[in-house]
């Protein structure tokens, strides 16, 4: 997000202080319910790093040994992309589908690479009682206006950098999902979840210079959390993502 050359001038300590003072972090306010899941059933669980979750009472998740990751639903996201109309109108569908593919592939990859091998990832929807069909919808992805503006500004000056930090507190990239798990044998929804996250803040950020780059970073964190939740022991808390990172990728 900032030019490498400016960091020594402002100072690492000064930048950290600015970020802390402005209260920049990852967790955003919860997104409005879309109807993809039943928001009236879901509540906050402090042991899960999402805004809202629901699990069928008495459900034994140990019965599921296989998981199918369905293609990611983007219809709700496409319905809320008016901000792009005058910027990249001809590329909206292509960009959204690219992010959907990235999301599905990332979740599949993380479950396949899970050292605990909690689930066997299958390539088609399961129809047996040992298979969990996982359906995910990206319901909102909003790049920061600052990021869009930054595509036309390089390099940053010190004054613009300070303004960028101020703007970041009120105008950051964000993404939201709703998810549901269905029993392979019955098709019954056995759990639901929903979350909205803001982009992580970095001193030097090479990812911000593409429109959906920060959304991919959020997706990376969600995928890891899905696996952690699948593996967690009773009563164990899965921590949310840190609001700050030093790596520029």
C-alpha positions as CSV (number, residue, x, y, z in Angstrom):
1,X,0.0,0.0,0.0
2,X,3.0,2.3,0.5
3,X,6.1,2.9,-1.4
4,X,9.1,1.2,0.0
5,X,11.1,4.4,-0.2
6,X,8.8,6.2,2.2
7,X,8.9,3.7,5.1
8,X,12.3,4.8,6.5
9,X,11.1,8.5,6.4
10,X,7.9,7.9,8.3
11,X,9.4,5.2,10.5
12,X,8.1,1.8,11.3
13,X,7.1,2.8,14.8
14,X,5.2,5.8,13.5
15,X,3.3,3.7,11.0
16,X,2.4,1.1,13.6
17,X,1.2,3.9,15.9
18,X,-1.0,5.3,13.2
19,X,-2.6,1.9,12.4
20,X,-3.2,1.2,16.1
21,X,-4.6,4.7,16.7
22,X,-7.0,4.4,13.8
23,X,-8.2,1.0,15.0
24,X,-7.6,-0.8,11.7
25,X,-8.2,-4.5,11.9
26,X,-9.8,-7.5,10.2
27,X,-13.2,-8.0,11.7
28,X,-15.9,-5.9,10.0
29,X,-19.6,-5.5,10.9
30,X,-21.7,-8.5,10.0
31,X,-23.2,-8.4,6.5
32,X,-27.0,-8.3,5.9
33,X,-28.6,-11.7,5.5
34,X,-29.2,-12.6,1.8
35,X,-31.4,-15.7,2.2
36,X,-28.7,-18.1,1.2
37,X,-28.7,-19.2,4.8
38,X,-31.3,-18.8,7.5
39,X,-30.0,-15.9,9.5
40,X,-32.8,-16.2,12.1
41,X,-31.2,-19.5,13.3
42,X,-27.6,-18.4,13.5
43,X,-26.0,-16.8,16.6
44,X,-22.5,-15.7,17.6
45,X,-20.2,-18.4,19.1
46,X,-17.0,-17.0,20.7
47,X,-15.2,-20.2,19.9
48,X,-15.7,-19.8,16.2
49,X,-14.0,-16.9,14.3
50,X,-17.2,-16.0,12.2
51,X,-20.0,-13.6,13.0
52,X,-22.8,-16.2,13.1
53,X,-23.0,-20.0,13.1
54,X,-25.7,-22.7,13.6
55,X,-25.4,-26.4,14.0
56,X,-28.2,-28.9,14.0
57,X,-28.9,-29.9,17.7
58,X,-27.4,-33.3,18.5
59,X,-25.4,-33.4,15.3
60,X,-22.4,-35.7,15.4
61,X,-19.9,-34.4,12.9
62,X,-17.7,-37.5,13.3
63,X,-20.2,-39.3,11.0
64,X,-18.8,-37.4,8.1
65,X,-15.5,-38.7,6.7
66,X,-15.9,-37.2,3.2
67,X,-16.5,-33.6,2.0
68,X,-17.6,-32.2,-1.4
69,X,-16.8,-28.5,-2.0
70,X,-19.4,-27.2,-4.4
71,X,-18.7,-24.4,-7.0
72,X,-18.9,-21.1,-5.2
73,X,-22.2,-19.2,-5.6
74,X,-21.6,-15.6,-6.8
75,X,-25.2,-14.5,-7.7
76,X,-25.5,-12.4,-4.6
77,X,-22.1,-10.8,-5.1
78,X,-23.0,-9.9,-8.8
79,X,-26.1,-8.2,-7.5
80,X,-24.0,-5.8,-5.5
81,X,-21.3,-4.6,-7.9
82,X,-22.8,-1.3,-9.0
83,X,-19.6,0.4,-7.6
84,X,-17.8,-1.1,-10.7
85,X,-20.2,0.2,-13.3
86,X,-18.0,3.1,-14.5
87,X,-14.6,1.5,-13.7
88,X,-14.3,-2.0,-15.1
89,X,-17.8,-2.8,-16.4
90,X,-16.8,-5.2,-19.1
91,X,-14.7,-7.3,-16.7
92,X,-17.1,-7.7,-13.8
93,X,-18.3,-11.2,-14.6
94,X,-14.8,-12.4,-15.5
95,X,-13.3,-11.0,-12.3
96,X,-16.1,-12.4,-10.1
97,X,-15.8,-15.9,-11.6
98,X,-12.0,-15.8,-11.2
99,X,-12.4,-15.1,-7.5
100,X,-15.1,-17.8,-7.2
101,X,-12.7,-20.3,-8.7
102,X,-9.9,-19.2,-6.5
103,X,-12.1,-19.6,-3.4
104,X,-13.2,-23.1,-4.2
105,X,-9.7,-24.2,-5.2
106,X,-8.2,-22.8,-2.0
107,X,-10.7,-24.5,0.2
108,X,-10.2,-27.8,-1.6
109,X,-6.4,-27.4,-1.4
110,X,-6.4,-26.7,2.3
111,X,-8.6,-29.7,3.1
112,X,-6.5,-32.0,1.0
113,X,-3.3,-30.7,2.6
114,X,-4.7,-31.0,6.2
115,X,-2.1,-33.0,8.0
116,X,-4.9,-34.5,10.2
117,X,-6.7,-35.8,7.0
118,X,-10.0,-35.0,8.7
119,X,-11.9,-35.3,5.4
120,X,-11.4,-37.1,2.1
121,X,-12.2,-34.5,-0.5
122,X,-14.5,-36.0,-3.2
123,X,-15.1,-34.7,-6.7
124,X,-18.9,-35.0,-6.9
125,X,-21.8,-34.3,-4.5
126,X,-22.1,-37.2,-2.0
127,X,-25.3,-39.1,-1.7
128,X,-24.3,-41.2,1.3
129,X,-24.5,-40.5,5.0
130,X,-20.8,-40.2,5.4
131,X,-20.4,-37.3,3.0
132,X,-20.8,-33.6,3.9
133,X,-21.7,-31.4,0.9
134,X,-20.2,-27.9,1.6
135,X,-21.8,-25.0,-0.2
136,X,-20.3,-21.5,-0.1
137,X,-21.6,-18.2,-1.4
138,X,-19.5,-15.0,-1.7
139,X,-22.2,-12.5,-1.0
140,X,-20.1,-9.3,-1.0
141,X,-16.7,-8.3,-2.2
142,X,-15.9,-4.6,-2.0
143,X,-12.4,-3.3,-3.0
144,X,-11.2,-0.2,-1.3
145,X,-11.7,3.0,-3.3
146,X,-8.2,3.9,-2.2
147,X,-6.9,0.8,-3.9
148,X,-8.7,1.7,-7.1
149,X,-7.3,5.2,-6.9
150,X,-3.9,3.9,-6.2
151,X,-3.8,2.1,-9.5
152,X,-3.4,5.5,-11.1
153,X,-0.9,6.9,-8.6
154,X,2.8,5.8,-8.3
155,X,4.9,6.4,-6.4
156,X,3.2,7.6,-3.2
157,X,4.4,10.7,-1.6
158,X,4.5,11.2,2.1
159,X,1.4,13.4,2.2
160,X,-0.6,10.9,0.2
161,X,0.7,8.1,2.4
162,X,-0.7,9.7,5.5
163,X,-4.0,10.4,3.8
164,X,-4.0,6.8,2.7
165,X,-3.7,5.6,6.3
166,X,-6.5,7.9,7.3
167,X,-8.7,6.7,4.4
168,X,-8.0,3.1,5.2
169,X,-9.8,3.3,8.5
170,X,-13.0,4.2,6.8
171,X,-12.6,2.7,3.3
172,X,-11.0,-0.7,3.3
173,X,-11.6,-3.8,1.1
174,X,-14.0,-6.2,2.6
175,X,-15.6,-9.6,1.7
176,X,-18.5,-11.6,3.1
177,X,-19.6,-15.2,2.8
178,X,-22.5,-17.4,3.8
179,X,-22.0,-21.2,3.9
180,X,-24.0,-24.3,4.6
181,X,-23.3,-27.9,5.0
182,X,-25.7,-30.6,3.8
183,X,-26.0,-34.2,4.7
184,X,-25.2,-36.3,1.6
185,X,-27.9,-38.9,2.3
186,X,-30.8,-36.6,3.1
187,X,-29.9,-33.2,1.7
188,X,-30.7,-31.7,5.0
189,X,-28.8,-28.5,6.1
190,X,-26.9,-29.5,9.2
191,X,-24.8,-26.3,9.8
192,X,-24.6,-22.7,8.6
193,X,-22.1,-19.9,9.0
194,X,-21.7,-16.3,7.9
195,X,-18.8,-13.8,8.2
196,X,-17.5,-10.5,6.9
197,X,-13.9,-9.5,7.1
198,X,-11.9,-6.4,6.3
199,X,-8.5,-6.5,4.6
200,X,-5.3,-6.9,6.6
201,X,-3.2,-3.9,7.0
202,X,0.4,-4.0,5.8
203,X,3.2,-1.4,5.7
204,X,4.4,-2.5,2.3
205,X,1.6,-4.2,0.3
206,X,2.3,-5.6,-3.1
207,X,-1.1,-7.3,-3.3
208,X,-3.2,-4.1,-3.1
209,X,-2.5,-3.1,-6.7
210,X,-5.0,-5.5,-8.1
211,X,-8.7,-5.0,-7.4
212,X,-9.5,-8.4,-5.8
213,X,-6.1,-9.1,-4.4
214,X,-7.1,-8.4,-0.8
215,X,-10.2,-10.5,-1.2
216,X,-8.0,-13.4,-2.0
217,X,-6.1,-12.8,1.2
218,X,-9.4,-12.9,3.1
219,X,-10.3,-16.2,1.3
220,X,-7.0,-17.7,2.3
221,X,-7.7,-17.0,6.0
222,X,-11.3,-18.4,5.7
223,X,-10.0,-21.6,4.1
224,X,-7.6,-22.2,6.9
225,X,-10.3,-21.5,9.5
226,X,-12.7,-24.0,7.9
227,X,-10.0,-26.7,8.3
228,X,-9.2,-25.6,11.9
229,X,-12.9,-25.7,12.8
230,X,-13.3,-29.2,11.3
231,X,-10.4,-30.4,13.4
232,X,-11.1,-28.6,16.7
233,X,-11.7,-30.5,19.9
234,X,-14.8,-29.9,22.0
235,X,-14.5,-26.5,23.8
236,X,-11.4,-25.5,21.7
237,X,-11.4,-21.9,20.4
238,X,-10.3,-21.1,16.8
239,X,-8.7,-17.7,16.8
240,X,-9.6,-15.0,14.3
241,X,-7.1,-13.5,11.9
242,X,-4.7,-10.8,13.0
243,X,-5.5,-7.3,11.7
244,X,-1.9,-6.6,10.8
245,X,0.8,-8.3,8.8
246,X,4.3,-7.3,7.9
247,X,4.7,-9.4,4.8
248,X,4.0,-7.6,1.5
249,X,2.2,-10.7,-0.1
